[in-house]
Structures are given as structure tokens and as C-alpha cells.
């Protein structure tokens, strides 16, 4: 099926979970990533059981922070 | 090389100055053509830490910016933040929290408030830093 990941059309297997998608697209630091599907935030505890559907829009976004020292 | 327009550059500096005495932060939307990164739009975000030594971006503001970036056919090319009292170079904390090596990391130093210094860096997975040439057009 086709979904859009970070703005790019991507073909993935039917019934893929967010957890599996994170593996497939090789997210660098999964522990620090926030995910939205169709602009709805997904709790990281639900990554395993949340299954994607055809034409879903998925965004990965890292925590962004830092400091002067 | 990174090309940024005068207006976009001024937006970054203005946001950094308005954030004083705290750090300010934001995102950079743009395009990459033939190895050259063009900064097209600046997203000024809230530093939720409200600190002069730290910053954190608000995830909801981040996602709103991403939505706008997608709708404008741009890419998230990086972020920026200010160092009110230290040089424009990634701190240990900046490097530790640079979770995405595909992004550019811009830093504005306001050590000399009337002469801000803006530099842009890559930070790879090994936390090695390399500076990118910035051309203001």
C-alpha cells in the first residue's frame, strides 16, 4: 500500500505498524522521535499496535533542543 | 553551501534578538538543488525552556511548521537557535541532542549583540561537527 512518510510517497506492506515503519525507514534515534498520523499525535506506547492504512500521512519529528554550554 | 536571502536572514537575527536574554529557536524550510541548500522560509518557534542557556521546541509548533513546509513543497532542512552569550558553535548539549544527522543546525551568536554571527553546521551520528558555507544573497 502507499503512504506518505515525511512528505515522500512510500510503498509499504499492508498492515504495517508504526514500530515496523520506524525500522523500515531507518529512523536514526527512535527513542527520541514523535510521530503523527494524519496530523494526530500517536503515543509512543502505541507504536506497536498502531497500524497504518492506505494514504496515511506520517511525520517523524525529533525532540529539538540544546544549550549554550 | 547554503544560500539564504536577506529577509530570511534578518528574520532569524530579529527572532534571536527579541528572545533575549533567553535563547530563541526555530526551523528552516527550503529546497536542495544540485547540492546547494536554499533556505526559503523561517519558522520562529517558542523556546519552551525560556532559558538563557537551554532551548526546547514546542512539538505542536514543530508539527504546525512541518505542515506548512509540506504545503509549500519545501523540505525541513534544519533548525536554528541562539547563543546569547557564547560563540556560534555547537555546544556539548547541542551535539548530544542532535538526533537527526540529515538536518542542518544553525546557531546565532549574540555575544556582540550589534554584530550577530550566524553559522550552520552538520552534526553526524558520531557527533562530529562540520561547518557549512553560508551565502547571504
N, CA and C atoms of all chains as a GROMACS GRO file, in nm:
protein
  618
    1UNK      N    1   0.085  -0.119   0.000
    1UNK     CA    2   0.000   0.000   0.000
    1UNK      C    3   0.088   0.124   0.000
    2UNK      N    4   0.030   0.236  -0.034
    2UNK     CA    5   0.106   0.360  -0.042
    2UNK      C    6   0.068   0.455   0.072
    3UNK      N    7   0.171   0.507   0.135
    3UNK     CA    8   0.152   0.608   0.237
    3UNK      C    9   0.250   0.722   0.207
    4UNK      N   10   0.236   0.831   0.280
    4UNK     CA   11   0.331   0.941   0.265
    4UNK      C   12   0.408   0.955   0.395
    5UNK      N   13   0.539   0.942   0.386
    5UNK     CA   14   0.625   0.950   0.504
    5UNK      C   15   0.717   1.070   0.488
    6UNK      N   16   0.706   1.162   0.581
    6UNK     CA   17   0.788   1.283   0.577
    6UNK      C   18   0.782   1.351   0.440
    7UNK      N   19   0.662   1.355   0.386
    7UNK     CA   20   0.639   1.424   0.260
    7UNK      C   21   0.669   1.343   0.136
    8UNK      N   22   0.716   1.220   0.153
    8UNK     CA   23   0.751   1.138   0.037
    8UNK      C   24   0.657   1.018   0.024
    9UNK      N   25   0.607   0.996  -0.097
    9UNK     CA   26   0.524   0.878  -0.123
    9UNK      C   27   0.610   0.753  -0.100
   10UNK      N   28   0.557   0.661  -0.022
   10UNK     CA   29   0.634   0.543   0.015
   10UNK      C   30   0.545   0.420   0.006
   11UNK      N   31   0.596   0.313  -0.054
   11UNK     CA   32   0.521   0.188  -0.061
   11UNK      C   33   0.564   0.099   0.054
   12UNK      N   34   0.468   0.052   0.131
   12UNK     CA   35   0.497  -0.035   0.246
   12UNK      C   36   0.403  -0.154   0.244
   13UNK      N   37   0.432  -0.254   0.326
   13UNK     CA   38   0.347  -0.373   0.331
   13UNK      C   39   0.214  -0.340   0.399
   14UNK      N   40   0.111  -0.410   0.360
   14UNK     CA   41  -0.022  -0.392   0.422
   14UNK      C   42  -0.012  -0.417   0.572
   15UNK      N   43  -0.082  -0.337   0.649
   15UNK     CA   44  -0.092  -0.361   0.792
   15UNK      C   45   0.034  -0.331   0.871
   16UNK      N   46   0.122  -0.255   0.814
   16UNK     CA   47   0.247  -0.223   0.884
   16UNK      C   48   0.218  -0.134   1.005
   17UNK      N   49   0.289  -0.161   1.113
   17UNK     CA   50   0.272  -0.080   1.235
   17UNK      C   51   0.371   0.037   1.232
   18UNK      N   52   0.349   0.132   1.319
   18UNK     CA   53   0.445   0.243   1.329
   18UNK      C   54   0.581   0.190   1.371
   19UNK      N   55   0.581   0.096   1.468
   19UNK     CA   56   0.709   0.041   1.514
   19UNK      C   57   0.786  -0.020   1.398
   20UNK      N   58   0.716  -0.094   1.312
   20UNK     CA   59   0.783  -0.157   1.198
   20UNK      C   60   0.828  -0.052   1.096
   21UNK      N   61   0.743   0.049   1.076
   21UNK     CA   62   0.779   0.156   0.982
   21UNK      C   63   0.907   0.227   1.027
   22UNK      N   64   0.918   0.247   1.157
   22UNK     CA   65   1.039   0.310   1.211
   22UNK      C   66   1.163   0.230   1.173
   23UNK      N   67   1.149   0.097   1.176
   23UNK     CA   68   1.261   0.010   1.135
   23UNK      C   69   1.286   0.023   0.984
   24UNK      N   70   1.178   0.017   0.908
   24UNK     CA   71   1.189   0.013   0.762
   24UNK      C   72   1.254   0.141   0.707
   25UNK      N   73   1.213   0.254   0.761
   25UNK     CA   74   1.269   0.379   0.708
   25UNK      C   75   1.396   0.422   0.783
   26UNK      N   76   1.439   0.334   0.876
   26UNK     CA   77   1.567   0.356   0.945
   26UNK      C   78   1.572   0.489   1.018
   27UNK      N   79   1.472   0.512   1.102
   27UNK     CA   80   1.474   0.632   1.187
   27UNK      C   81   1.597   0.624   1.277
   28UNK      N   82   1.674   0.731   1.281
   28UNK     CA   83   1.805   0.728   1.347
   28UNK      C   84   1.799   0.700   1.496
   29UNK      N   85   1.714   0.772   1.564
   29UNK     CA   86   1.705   0.762   1.711
   29UNK      C   87   1.559   0.744   1.752
   30UNK      N   88   1.506   0.622   1.738
   30UNK     CA   89   1.363   0.600   1.760
   30UNK      C   90   1.313   0.643   1.897
   31UNK      N   91   1.400   0.638   1.996
   31UNK     CA   92   1.356   0.672   2.132
   31UNK      C   93   1.320   0.819   2.145
   32UNK      N   94   1.370   0.900   2.053
   32UNK     CA   95   1.351   1.045   2.066
   32UNK      C   96   1.262   1.102   1.957
   33UNK      N   97   1.186   1.015   1.893
   33UNK     CA   98   1.106   1.062   1.782
   33UNK      C   99   0.957   1.071   1.822
   34UNK      N  100   0.894   1.176   1.776
   34UNK     CA  101   0.749   1.192   1.792
   34UNK      C  102   0.686   1.161   1.657
   35UNK      N  103   0.568   1.098   1.661
   35UNK     CA  104   0.505   1.056   1.536
   35UNK      C  105   0.363   1.112   1.529
   36UNK      N  106   0.328   1.157   1.410
   36UNK     CA  107   0.187   1.192   1.386
   36UNK      C  108   0.138   1.116   1.263
   37UNK      N  109   0.012   1.078   1.269
   37UNK     CA  110  -0.055   1.020   1.152
   37UNK      C  111  -0.173   1.108   1.119
   38UNK      N  112  -0.174   1.158   0.998
   38UNK     CA  113  -0.282   1.248   0.955
   38UNK      C  114  -0.304   1.361   1.056
   39UNK      N  115  -0.189   1.415   1.102
   39UNK     CA  116  -0.185   1.530   1.193
   39UNK      C  117  -0.230   1.499   1.336
   40UNK      N  118  -0.246   1.373   1.370
   40UNK     CA  119  -0.280   1.334   1.507
   40UNK      C  120  -0.156   1.272   1.571
   41UNK      N  121  -0.118   1.322   1.688
   41UNK     CA  122  -0.006   1.263   1.759
   41UNK      C  123  -0.037   1.121   1.802
   42UNK      N  124   0.064   1.037   1.800
   42UNK     CA  125   0.049   0.899   1.844
   42UNK      C  126   0.138   0.878   1.966
   43UNK      N  127   0.080   0.826   2.073
   43UNK     CA  128   0.158   0.798   2.194
   43UNK      C  129   0.262   0.692   2.161
   44UNK      N  130   0.385   0.714   2.206
   44UNK     CA  131   0.492   0.617   2.174
   44UNK      C  132   0.461   0.478   2.228
   45UNK      N  133   0.380   0.470   2.333
   45UNK     CA  134   0.344   0.338   2.388
   45UNK      C  135   0.254   0.261   2.290
   46UNK      N  136   0.196   0.333   2.193
   46UNK     CA  137   0.104   0.268   2.099
   46UNK      C  138   0.169   0.239   1.963
   47UNK      N  139   0.300   0.256   1.953
   47UNK     CA  140   0.367   0.237   1.824
   47UNK      C  141   0.352   0.093   1.772
   48UNK      N  142   0.356  -0.005   1.864
   48UNK     CA  143   0.349  -0.146   1.822
   48UNK      C  144   0.211  -0.180   1.765
   49UNK      N  145   0.108  -0.132   1.831
   49UNK     CA  146  -0.028  -0.174   1.789
   49UNK      C  147  -0.095  -0.079   1.690
   50UNK      N  148  -0.035   0.034   1.665
   50UNK     CA  149  -0.096   0.128   1.571
   50UNK      C  150  -0.060   0.089   1.428
   51UNK      N  151  -0.164   0.053   1.352
   51UNK     CA  152  -0.145   0.002   1.216
   51UNK      C  153  -0.181   0.112   1.116
   52UNK      N  154  -0.099   0.123   1.014
   52UNK     CA  155  -0.120   0.227   0.914
   52UNK      C  156  -0.216   0.180   0.805
   53UNK      N  157  -0.282   0.277   0.744
   53UNK     CA  158  -0.377   0.248   0.637
   53UNK      C  159  -0.330   0.317   0.508
   54UNK      N  160  -0.386   0.269   0.398
   54UNK     CA  161  -0.358   0.329   0.267
   54UNK      C  162  -0.377   0.481   0.274
   55UNK      N  163  -0.284   0.554   0.214
   55UNK     CA  164  -0.290   0.700   0.202
   55UNK      C  165  -0.271   0.778   0.332
   56UNK      N  166  -0.227   0.709   0.437
   56UNK     CA  167  -0.196   0.782   0.560
   56UNK      C  168  -0.077   0.875   0.537
   57UNK      N  169  -0.078   0.985   0.611
   57UNK     CA  170   0.035   1.079   0.610
   57UNK      C  171   0.106   1.067   0.745
   58UNK      N  172   0.230   1.026   0.740
   58UNK     CA  173   0.308   1.003   0.861
   58UNK      C  174   0.422   1.104   0.867
   59UNK      N  175   0.438   1.163   0.983
   59UNK     CA  176   0.552   1.252   1.005
   59UNK      C  177   0.630   1.204   1.127
   60UNK      N  178   0.761   1.206   1.114
   60UNK     CA  179   0.850   1.179   1.226
   60UNK      C  180   0.916   1.311   1.263
   61UNK      N  181   0.922   1.338   1.389
   61UNK     CA  182   0.989   1.461   1.430
   61UNK      C  183   1.066   1.436   1.559
   62UNK      N  184   1.191   1.476   1.556
   62UNK     CA  185   1.273   1.458   1.675
   62UNK      C  186   1.249   1.569   1.775
   63UNK      N  187   1.270   1.532   1.900
   63UNK     CA  188   1.282   1.636   2.001
   63UNK      C  189   1.395   1.727   1.954
   64UNK      N  190   1.375   1.857   1.961
   64UNK     CA  191   1.481   1.950   1.923
   64UNK      C  192   1.509   2.043   2.040
   65UNK      N  193   1.630   2.035   2.085
   65UNK     CA  194   1.671   2.119   2.196
   65UNK      C  195   1.822   2.128   2.201
   66UNK      N  196   1.870   2.206   2.294
   66UNK     CA  197   2.014   2.222   2.307
   66UNK      C  198   2.045   2.324   2.412
   67UNK      N  199   2.166   2.375   2.406
   67UNK     CA  200   2.205   2.472   2.505
   67UNK      C  201   2.334   2.542   2.466
   68UNK      N  202   2.370   2.639   2.546
   68UNK     CA  203   2.488   2.719   2.514
   68UNK      C  204   2.618   2.655   2.559
   69UNK      N  205   2.610   2.557   2.650
   69UNK     CA  206   2.735   2.505   2.708
   69UNK      C  207   2.750   2.355   2.690
   70UNK      N  208   2.695   2.408   0.033
   70UNK     CA  209   2.674   2.551   0.051
   70UNK      C  210   2.525   2.578   0.078
   71UNK      N  211   2.504   2.680   0.159
   71UNK     CA  212   2.367   2.720   0.191
   71UNK      C  213   2.346   2.864   0.145
   72UNK      N  214   2.238   2.885   0.074
   72UNK     CA  215   2.204   3.021   0.033
   72UNK      C  216   2.079   3.065   0.110
   73UNK      N  217   2.088   3.183   0.165
   73UNK     CA  218   1.975   3.238   0.241
   73UNK      C  219   1.956   3.383   0.202
   74UNK      N  220   1.831   3.420   0.181
   74UNK     CA  221   1.801   3.557   0.141
   74UNK      C  222   1.815   3.654   0.257
   75UNK      N  223   1.835   3.781   0.223
   75UNK     CA  224   1.850   3.885   0.325
   75UNK      C  225   1.731   3.887   0.420
   76UNK      N  226   1.610   3.876   0.365
   76UNK     CA  227   1.491   3.884   0.450
   76UNK      C  228   1.485   3.767   0.549
   77UNK      N  229   1.518   3.648   0.499
   77UNK     CA  230   1.515   3.530   0.585
   77UNK      C  231   1.624   3.541   0.693
   78UNK      N  232   1.740   3.590   0.650
   78UNK     CA  233   1.849   3.609   0.747
   78UNK      C  234   1.807   3.708   0.856
   79UNK      N  235   1.747   3.818   0.812
   79UNK     CA  236   1.704   3.920   0.909
   79UNK      C  237   1.598   3.864   1.005
   80UNK      N  238   1.512   3.777   0.954
   80UNK     CA  239   1.409   3.716   1.039
   80UNK      C  240   1.473   3.634   1.151
   81UNK      N  241   1.577   3.559   1.115
   81UNK     CA  242   1.647   3.478   1.216
   81UNK      C  243   1.711   3.568   1.323
   82UNK      N  244   1.781   3.671   1.277
   82UNK     CA  245   1.850   3.760   1.371
   82UNK      C  246   1.750   3.834   1.459
   83UNK      N  247   1.642   3.879   1.398
   83UNK     CA  248   1.539   3.953   1.474
   83UNK      C  249   1.479   3.863   1.582
   84UNK      N  250   1.448   3.740   1.546
   84UNK     CA  251   1.390   3.645   1.642
   84UNK      C  252   1.489   3.619   1.756
   85UNK      N  253   1.615   3.606   1.720
   85UNK     CA  254   1.717   3.581   1.824
   85UNK      C  255   1.726   3.700   1.920
   86UNK      N  256   1.724   3.820   1.864
   86UNK     CA  257   1.736   3.940   1.949
   86UNK      C  258   1.611   3.959   2.036
   87UNK      N  259   1.496   3.933   1.976
   87UNK     CA  260   1.371   3.950   2.052
   87UNK      C  261   1.361   3.848   2.166
   88UNK      N  262   1.432   3.738   2.152
   88UNK     CA  263   1.427   3.634   2.255
   88UNK      C  264   1.515   3.664   2.375
   89UNK      N  265   1.605   3.762   2.360
   89UNK     CA  266   1.697   3.793   2.471
   89UNK      C  267   1.622   3.829   2.599
   90UNK      N  268   1.669   3.794   2.715
   90UNK     CA  269   1.800   3.735   2.740
   90UNK      C  270   1.805   3.583   2.717
   91UNK      N  271   1.693   3.526   2.672
   91UNK     CA  272   1.689   3.380   2.656
   91UNK      C  273   1.732   3.337   2.517
   92UNK      N  274   1.756   3.209   2.505
   92UNK     CA  275   1.781   3.153   2.372
   92UNK      C  276   1.651   3.154   2.293
   93UNK      N  277   1.664   3.172   2.162
   93UNK     CA  278   1.549   3.164   2.072
   93UNK      C  279   1.574   3.047   1.976
   94UNK      N  280   1.466   2.999   1.914
   94UNK     CA  281   1.483   2.882   1.827
   94UNK      C  282   1.381   2.883   1.714
   95UNK      N  283   1.406   2.802   1.614
   95UNK     CA  284   1.314   2.793   1.501
   95UNK      C  285   1.356   2.687   1.402
   96UNK      N  286   1.280   2.679   1.295
   96UNK     CA  287   1.305   2.579   1.191
   96UNK      C  288   1.332   2.647   1.057
   97UNK      N  289   1.398   2.574   0.972
   97UNK     CA  290   1.434   2.625   0.838
   97UNK      C  291   1.368   2.537   0.732
   98UNK      N  292   1.287   2.601   0.648
   98UNK     CA  293   1.228   2.530   0.535
   98UNK      C  294   1.301   2.570   0.408
   99UNK      N  295   1.318   2.476   0.318
   99UNK     CA  296   1.388   2.511   0.196
   99UNK      C  297   1.387   2.400   0.094
  100UNK      N  298   1.478   2.414  -0.001
  100UNK     CA  299   1.492   2.312  -0.105
  100UNK      C  300   1.641   2.285  -0.125
  101UNK      N  301   1.668   2.168  -0.180
  101UNK     CA  302   1.807   2.133  -0.213
  101UNK      C  303   1.812   2.106  -0.362
  102UNK      N  304   1.897   2.181  -0.431
  102UNK     CA  305   1.912   2.164  -0.576
  102UNK      C  306   2.060   2.152  -0.610
  103UNK      N  307   2.094   2.041  -0.673
  103UNK     CA  308   2.234   2.018  -0.715
  103UNK      C  309   2.333   2.043  -0.602
  104UNK      N  310   2.299   1.993  -0.484
  104UNK     CA  311   2.391   2.002  -0.372
  104UNK      C  312   2.390   2.135  -0.299
  105UNK      N  313   2.312   2.230  -0.348
  105UNK     CA  314   2.304   2.360  -0.281
  105UNK      C  315   2.171   2.367  -0.205
  106UNK      N  316   2.178   2.406  -0.078
  106UNK     CA  317   2.058   2.418   0.003
  106UNK      C  318   2.011   2.563   0.002
  107UNK      N  319   1.889   2.583  -0.037
  107UNK     CA  320   1.831   2.717  -0.041
  107UNK      C  321   1.730   2.731   0.072
  108UNK      N  322   1.757   2.822   0.165
  108UNK     CA  323   1.663   2.847   0.275
  108UNK      C  324   1.554   2.938   0.222
  109UNK      N  325   1.431   2.892   0.228
  109UNK     CA  326   1.321   2.968   0.169
  109UNK      C  327   1.225   3.028   0.272
  110UNK      N  328   1.216   2.962   0.387
  110UNK     CA  329   1.118   3.011   0.484
  110UNK      C  330   1.168   2.982   0.626
  111UNK      N  331   1.150   3.083   0.712
  111UNK     CA  332   1.193   3.072   0.851
  111UNK      C  333   1.071   3.056   0.940
  112UNK      N  334   1.078   2.962   1.031
  112UNK     CA  335   0.969   2.939   1.126
  112UNK      C  336   1.022   2.972   1.266
  113UNK      N  337   0.972   3.081   1.322
  113UNK     CA  338   1.015   3.123   1.455
  113UNK      C  339   0.930   3.052   1.559
  114UNK      N  340   0.993   2.970   1.642
  114UNK     CA  341   0.921   2.890   1.740
  114UNK      C  342   0.949   2.941   1.880
  115UNK      N  343   0.870   2.890   1.974
  115UNK     CA  344   0.884   2.926   2.115
  115UNK      C  345   0.989   2.837   2.182
  116UNK      N  346   1.077   2.901   2.257
  116UNK     CA  347   1.167   2.823   2.342
  116UNK      C  348   1.092   2.790   2.470
  117UNK      N  349   1.044   2.669   2.481
  117UNK     CA  350   0.960   2.633   2.596
  117UNK      C  351   1.041   2.628   2.726
  118UNK      N  352   1.174   2.625   2.714
  118UNK     CA  353   1.257   2.629   2.835
  118UNK      C  354   1.266   2.771   2.892
  119UNK      N  355   1.239   2.871   2.806
  119UNK     CA  356   1.252   3.012   2.847
  119UNK      C  357   1.379   3.032   2.929
  120UNK      N  358   1.490   2.991   2.871
  120UNK     CA  359   1.618   2.992   2.943
  120UNK      C  360   1.724   3.060   2.858
  121UNK      N  361   1.823   3.122   2.924
  121UNK     CA  362   1.933   3.183   2.851
  121UNK      C  363   2.042   3.081   2.817
  122UNK      N  364   2.027   2.959   2.869
  122UNK     CA  365   2.130   2.856   2.846
  122UNK      C  366   2.077   2.731   2.778
  123UNK      N  367   1.947   2.720   2.760
  123UNK     CA  368   1.888   2.599   2.700
  123UNK      C  369   1.772   2.637   2.610
  124UNK      N  370   1.741   2.545   2.518
  124UNK     CA  371   1.616   2.562   2.444
  124UNK      C  372   1.554   2.426   2.418
  125UNK      N  373   1.422   2.426   2.410
  125UNK     CA  374   1.344   2.311   2.362
  125UNK      C  375   1.233   2.367   2.275
  126UNK      N  376   1.208   2.300   2.164
  126UNK     CA  377   1.099   2.344   2.077
  126UNK      C  378   0.968   2.279   2.120
  127UNK      N  379   0.860   2.352   2.098
  127UNK     CA  380   0.726   2.300   2.128
  127UNK      C  381   0.687   2.204   2.015
  128UNK      N  382   0.662   2.075   2.046
  128UNK     CA  383   0.630   1.979   1.939
  128UNK      C  384   0.510   2.020   1.855
  129UNK      N  385   0.410   2.083   1.917
  129UNK     CA  386   0.293   2.123   1.838
  129UNK      C  387   0.330   2.232   1.738
  130UNK      N  388   0.415   2.324   1.780
  130UNK     CA  389   0.462   2.427   1.687
  130UNK      C  390   0.549   2.365   1.577
  131UNK      N  391   0.627   2.266   1.617
  131UNK     CA  392   0.709   2.197   1.517
  131UNK      C  393   0.620   2.133   1.410
  132UNK      N  394   0.517   2.064   1.453
  132UNK     CA  395   0.431   1.997   1.357
  132UNK      C  396   0.354   2.097   1.271
  133UNK      N  397   0.315   2.210   1.330
  133UNK     CA  398   0.247   2.313   1.250
  133UNK      C  399   0.341   2.365   1.141
  134UNK      N  400   0.468   2.382   1.179
  134UNK     CA  401   0.566   2.428   1.080
  134UNK      C  402   0.585   2.322   0.971
  135UNK      N  403   0.592   2.197   1.012
  135UNK     CA  404   0.610   2.089   0.914
  135UNK      C  405   0.492   2.087   0.816
  136UNK      N  406   0.373   2.107   0.870
  136UNK     CA  407   0.254   2.108   0.784
  136UNK      C  408   0.266   2.219   0.680
  137UNK      N  409   0.312   2.336   0.724
  137UNK     CA  410   0.329   2.448   0.630
  137UNK      C  411   0.439   2.419   0.529
  138UNK      N  412   0.546   2.357   0.577
  138UNK     CA  413   0.657   2.321   0.487
  138UNK      C  414   0.606   2.226   0.377
  139UNK      N  415   0.529   2.126   0.415
  139UNK     CA  416   0.476   2.032   0.314
  139UNK      C  417   0.382   2.104   0.216
  140UNK      N  418   0.298   2.193   0.270
  140UNK     CA  419   0.200   2.259   0.183
  140UNK      C  420   0.268   2.355   0.085
  141UNK      N  421   0.389   2.397   0.119
  141UNK     CA  422   0.464   2.487   0.029
  141UNK      C  423   0.567   2.411  -0.056
  142UNK      N  424   0.556   2.279  -0.055
  142UNK     CA  425   0.650   2.195  -0.131
  142UNK      C  426   0.796   2.221  -0.096
  143UNK      N  427   0.817   2.245   0.033
  143UNK     CA  428   0.953   2.263   0.083
  143UNK      C  429   0.994   2.140   0.164
  144UNK      N  430   1.118   2.142   0.207
  144UNK     CA  431   1.168   2.037   0.295
  144UNK      C  432   1.208   2.101   0.428
  145UNK      N  433   1.197   2.022   0.534
  145UNK     CA  434   1.259   2.065   0.660
  145UNK      C  435   1.409   2.044   0.643
  146UNK      N  436   1.482   2.154   0.633
  146UNK     CA  437   1.626   2.138   0.608
  146UNK      C  438   1.708   2.156   0.734
  147UNK      N  439   1.648   2.212   0.838
  147UNK     CA  440   1.726   2.226   0.960
  147UNK      C  441   1.656   2.310   1.064
  148UNK      N  442   1.730   2.336   1.170
  148UNK     CA  443   1.677   2.424   1.274
  148UNK      C  444   1.782   2.530   1.308
  149UNK      N  445   1.744   2.622   1.394
  149UNK     CA  446   1.841   2.721   1.441
  149UNK      C  447   1.807   2.758   1.584
  150UNK      N  448   1.908   2.804   1.654
  150UNK     CA  449   1.884   2.861   1.786
  150UNK      C  450   1.993   2.963   1.814
  151UNK      N  451   1.971   3.040   1.919
  151UNK     CA  452   2.068   3.144   1.950
  151UNK      C  453   2.150   3.107   2.073
  152UNK      N  454   2.270   3.161   2.076
  152UNK     CA  455   2.356   3.155   2.194
  152UNK      C  456   2.375   3.299   2.239
  153UNK      N  457   2.301   3.342   2.341
  153UNK     CA  458   2.309   3.483   2.382
  153UNK      C  459   2.448   3.525   2.429
  154UNK      N  460   2.521   3.434   2.487
  154UNK     CA  461   2.648   3.476   2.549
  154UNK      C  462   2.768   3.390   2.510
  155UNK      N  463   2.749   3.301   2.413
  155UNK     CA  464   2.859   3.212   2.374
  155UNK      C  465   2.873   3.212   2.221
  156UNK      N  466   2.985   3.161   2.173
  156UNK     CA  467   3.008   3.166   2.027
  156UNK      C  468   2.910   3.080   1.946
  157UNK      N  469   2.912   3.104   1.816
  157UNK     CA  470   2.826   3.028   1.722
  157UNK      C  471   2.894   2.896   1.687
  158UNK      N  472   2.891   2.806   1.782
  158UNK     CA  473   2.942   2.670   1.757
  158UNK      C  474   2.859   2.574   1.843
  159UNK      N  475   2.837   2.452   1.796
  159UNK     CA  476   2.754   2.359   1.872
  159UNK      C  477   2.817   2.327   2.008
  160UNK      N  478   2.740   2.346   2.112
  160UNK     CA  479   2.787   2.312   2.247
  160UNK      C  480   2.780   2.160   2.264
  161UNK      N  481   2.833   2.112   2.374
  161UNK     CA  482   2.823   1.968   2.403
  161UNK      C  483   2.676   1.925   2.406
  162UNK      N  484   2.591   2.009   2.467
  162UNK     CA  485   2.449   1.976   2.473
  162UNK      C  486   2.386   1.977   2.334
  163UNK      N  487   2.424   2.074   2.252
  163UNK     CA  488   2.373   2.078   2.114
  163UNK      C  489   2.407   1.949   2.040
  164UNK      N  490   2.530   1.904   2.057
  164UNK     CA  491   2.573   1.783   1.987
  164UNK      C  492   2.499   1.660   2.041
  165UNK      N  493   2.487   1.655   2.171
  165UNK     CA  494   2.420   1.538   2.232
  165UNK      C  495   2.275   1.528   2.187
  166UNK      N  496   2.210   1.644   2.169
  166UNK     CA  497   2.068   1.644   2.135
  166UNK      C  498   2.042   1.657   1.985
  167UNK      N  499   2.146   1.646   1.906
  167UNK     CA  500   2.130   1.650   1.759
  167UNK      C  501   2.097   1.508   1.713
  168UNK      N  502   1.969   1.474   1.716
  168UNK     CA  503   1.926   1.336   1.691
  168UNK      C  504   1.912   1.303   1.544
  169UNK      N  505   1.907   1.405   1.459
  169UNK     CA  506   1.886   1.381   1.317
  169UNK      C  507   2.005   1.434   1.237
  170UNK      N  508   2.089   1.343   1.190
  170UNK     CA  509   2.211   1.386   1.121
  170UNK      C  510   2.184   1.438   0.980
  171UNK      N  511   2.059   1.424   0.934
  171UNK     CA  512   2.027   1.475   0.800
  171UNK      C  513   1.994   1.624   0.803
  172UNK      N  514   1.975   1.678   0.923
  172UNK     CA  515   1.938   1.820   0.933
  172UNK      C  516   2.061   1.909   0.945
  173UNK      N  517   2.040   2.036   0.914
  173UNK     CA  518   2.140   2.139   0.939
  173UNK      C  519   2.108   2.206   1.072
  174UNK      N  520   2.213   2.247   1.140
  174UNK     CA  521   2.196   2.308   1.272
  174UNK      C  522   2.256   2.450   1.268
  175UNK      N  523   2.168   2.548   1.267
  175UNK     CA  524   2.212   2.687   1.262
  175UNK      C  525   2.223   2.746   1.402
  176UNK      N  526   2.324   2.827   1.422
  176UNK     CA  527   2.343   2.891   1.553
  176UNK      C  528   2.374   3.039   1.531
  177UNK      N  529   2.302   3.124   1.606
  177UNK     CA  530   2.327   3.269   1.605
  177UNK      C  531   2.394   3.305   1.736
  178UNK      N  532   2.512   3.360   1.728
  178UNK     CA  533   2.576   3.411   1.850
  178UNK      C  534   2.546   3.558   1.863
  179UNK      N  535   2.500   3.595   1.984
  179UNK     CA  536   2.474   3.736   2.014
  179UNK      C  537   2.570   3.786   2.121
  180UNK      N  538   2.689   3.725   2.125
  180UNK     CA  539   2.791   3.774   2.219
  180UNK      C  540   2.814   3.922   2.199
  181UNK      N  541   2.821   3.962   2.072
  181UNK     CA  542   2.823   4.105   2.038
  181UNK      C  543   2.688   4.132   1.972
  182UNK      N  544   2.594   4.186   2.049
  182UNK     CA  545   2.455   4.195   2.002
  182UNK      C  546   2.443   4.275   1.872
  183UNK      N  547   2.529   4.374   1.855
  183UNK     CA  548   2.522   4.456   1.733
  183UNK      C  549   2.592   4.390   1.614
  184UNK      N  550   2.663   4.284   1.640
  184UNK     CA  551   2.733   4.212   1.532
  184UNK      C  552   2.706   4.062   1.544
  185UNK      N  553   2.582   4.023   1.521
  185UNK     CA  554   2.549   3.880   1.536
  185UNK      C  555   2.627   3.794   1.438
  186UNK      N  556   2.656   3.673   1.479
  186UNK     CA  557   2.727   3.578   1.394
  186UNK      C  558   2.637   3.457   1.373
  187UNK      N  559   2.611   3.426   1.246
  187UNK     CA  560   2.525   3.311   1.214
  187UNK      C  561   2.608   3.207   1.139
  188UNK      N  562   2.611   3.087   1.195
  188UNK     CA  563   2.683   2.977   1.130
  188UNK      C  564   2.593   2.855   1.125
  189UNK      N  565   2.622   2.768   1.031
  189UNK     CA  566   2.540   2.648   1.011
  189UNK      C  567   2.631   2.526   1.008
  190UNK      N  568   2.585   2.419   1.074
  190UNK     CA  569   2.669   2.301   1.090
  190UNK      C  570   2.593   2.172   1.054
  191UNK      N  571   2.672   2.073   1.016
  191UNK     CA  572   2.624   1.935   1.015
  191UNK      C  573   2.676   1.870   1.143
  192UNK      N  574   2.593   1.784   1.202
  192UNK     CA  575   2.640   1.705   1.318
  192UNK      C  576   2.606   1.560   1.286
  193UNK      N  577   2.707   1.480   1.262
  193UNK     CA  578   2.679   1.342   1.219
  193UNK      C  579   2.648   1.251   1.338
  194UNK      N  580   2.621   1.125   1.308
  194UNK     CA  581   2.581   1.031   1.414
  194UNK      C  582   2.690   1.011   1.518
  195UNK      N  583   2.815   1.030   1.478
  195UNK     CA  584   2.926   1.019   1.573
  195UNK      C  585   2.949   1.150   1.648
  196UNK      N  586   2.858   1.247   1.623
  196UNK     CA  587   2.863   1.379   1.687
  196UNK      C  588   2.983   1.462   1.641
  197UNK      N  589   3.031   1.430   1.522
  197UNK     CA  590   3.137   1.511   1.462
  197UNK      C  591   3.071   1.630   1.392
  198UNK      N  592   3.134   1.745   1.407
  198UNK     CA  593   3.075   1.870   1.357
  198UNK      C  594   3.153   1.920   1.236
  199UNK      N  595   3.079   1.962   1.134
  199UNK     CA  596   3.144   2.029   1.021
  199UNK      C  597   3.061   2.152   0.986
  200UNK      N  598   3.131   2.260   0.956
  200UNK     CA  599   3.061   2.386   0.924
  200UNK      C  600   3.029   2.392   0.776
  201UNK      N  601   2.912   2.443   0.747
  201UNK     CA  602   2.867   2.460   0.609
  201UNK      C  603   2.883   2.607   0.570
  202UNK      N  604   2.926   2.629   0.446
  202UNK     CA  605   2.939   2.767   0.398
  202UNK      C  606   2.801   2.830   0.383
  203UNK      N  607   2.785   2.950   0.435
  203UNK     CA  608   2.657   3.021   0.425
  203UNK      C  609   2.676   3.145   0.337
  204UNK      N  610   2.592   3.157   0.237
  204UNK     CA  611   2.596   3.275   0.150
  204UNK      C  612   2.464   3.349   0.166
  205UNK      N  613   2.473   3.475   0.207
  205UNK     CA  614   2.352   3.557   0.222
  205UNK      C  615   2.336   3.638   0.094
  206UNK      N  616   2.222   3.621   0.029
  206UNK     CA  617   2.206   3.684  -0.102
  206UNK      C  618   2.098   3.793  -0.100
   0.00000   0.00000   0.00000
